């Protein structure tokens, strides 16, 4: 499955960004999906996930209350709304779909300045 992220950029601490992940039709109604991130020198970590029916979401403790994952099946797009951003949120963010094997986007850079 081809995934394409967009929406990354440079933002000041306390600011907001919304990431998007475009996918082929019906992807997010068929598969579990999520967002991961990888900071320099660190392992890739799960940030947020969403069930294929969109009713169940999960978040890493570090982003809970600040980030919101959602999917628009009409637009075949996965989103990650990020608010109250912190410098420690700086990373490359990847869209992931739980196909077999898993599918990854190319990543989008998010940089939060202090």
C-alpha positions as CSV (number, residue, x, y, z in Angstrom):
1,X,0.0,0.0,0.0
2,X,1.4,3.4,-1.0
3,X,1.2,6.0,1.7
4,X,2.1,9.6,1.4
5,X,2.5,12.0,4.3
6,X,2.3,15.7,4.3
7,X,2.0,18.6,6.7
8,X,5.3,18.6,8.6
9,X,7.3,21.7,9.1
10,X,8.9,24.0,11.6
11,X,6.8,25.4,14.5
12,X,7.4,27.1,17.8
13,X,6.8,25.4,21.0
14,X,3.2,25.6,22.0
15,X,2.1,25.7,18.4
16,X,0.1,23.2,16.3
17,X,0.5,21.2,13.1
18,X,-1.8,18.8,11.3
19,X,-0.2,15.8,9.5
20,X,-2.0,14.0,6.7
21,X,-1.5,10.6,5.1
22,X,-3.1,9.8,1.8
23,X,-3.7,6.2,0.9
24,X,-5.5,4.1,-1.8
25,X,-9.3,3.9,-1.5
26,X,-10.7,2.0,1.5
27,X,-7.4,1.6,3.2
28,X,-8.4,3.0,6.5
29,X,-11.7,1.1,6.6
30,X,-9.9,-2.2,6.1
31,X,-6.7,-1.9,8.2
32,X,-5.6,-0.7,11.6
33,X,-3.5,2.4,11.1
34,X,-1.3,4.7,13.1
35,X,1.4,7.3,13.3
36,X,5.0,6.6,14.5
37,X,7.9,8.9,15.0
38,X,11.6,8.6,15.1
39,X,13.9,11.2,16.7
40,X,17.6,11.3,15.9
41,X,19.4,8.6,17.8
42,X,16.2,7.1,19.1
43,X,14.1,4.1,18.1
44,X,10.9,4.5,16.2
45,X,8.0,4.7,18.5
46,X,4.2,4.5,18.2
47,X,2.5,7.8,18.7
48,X,-1.1,7.0,18.0
49,X,-3.3,4.3,16.5
50,X,-6.9,4.0,15.2
51,X,-9.1,1.0,14.6
52,X,-10.4,0.3,11.1
53,X,-13.9,1.4,12.1
54,X,-12.5,4.5,13.7
55,X,-14.1,3.9,17.1
56,X,-11.0,3.1,19.0
57,X,-7.9,5.2,19.3
58,X,-4.8,4.9,21.4
59,X,-2.0,7.3,22.3
60,X,1.5,7.2,23.8
61,X,1.5,8.7,27.2
62,X,3.9,11.4,26.0
63,X,1.3,12.8,23.6
64,X,-2.0,12.0,25.3
65,X,-4.3,15.0,25.5
66,X,-2.2,16.9,22.9
67,X,-2.5,14.8,19.8
68,X,-5.6,13.5,18.0
69,X,-5.7,10.8,15.4
70,X,-8.5,10.5,12.9
71,X,-9.4,9.1,9.5
72,X,-11.6,10.4,6.8
73,X,-12.6,7.4,4.7
74,X,-14.3,9.5,2.1
75,X,-11.0,11.2,1.4
76,X,-8.9,8.1,2.1
77,X,-6.8,10.2,4.5
78,X,-5.4,9.7,8.0
79,X,-4.7,12.7,10.1
80,X,-2.7,13.6,13.2
81,X,-3.6,16.9,14.8
82,X,-0.8,18.0,17.1
83,X,-1.3,20.8,19.6
84,X,0.8,22.2,22.4
85,X,3.9,21.0,20.6
86,X,7.1,20.6,22.6
87,X,10.7,20.5,21.4
88,X,10.8,16.8,22.4
89,X,8.1,16.2,19.7
90,X,10.8,16.9,17.1
91,X,11.1,13.8,14.9
92,X,10.3,12.3,11.5
93,X,6.7,11.2,11.6
94,X,5.6,8.1,9.7
95,X,2.2,6.9,8.7
96,X,1.7,3.1,9.1
97,X,-1.0,0.7,7.9
98,X,-1.2,-2.8,9.4
99,X,-1.1,-4.8,6.1
100,X,1.0,-8.0,5.9
101,X,3.8,-7.0,5.9
102,X,3.2,-3.5,7.3
103,X,3.2,-0.4,5.0
104,X,5.0,2.8,5.7
105,X,5.0,6.2,4.3
106,X,8.2,8.1,3.5
107,X,8.0,10.3,6.6
108,X,7.5,14.0,7.2
109,X,9.8,16.1,9.4
110,X,8.4,17.9,12.3
111,X,10.7,20.4,14.1
112,X,9.6,22.2,17.2
113,X,11.7,25.2,18.3
114,X,12.0,26.3,21.9
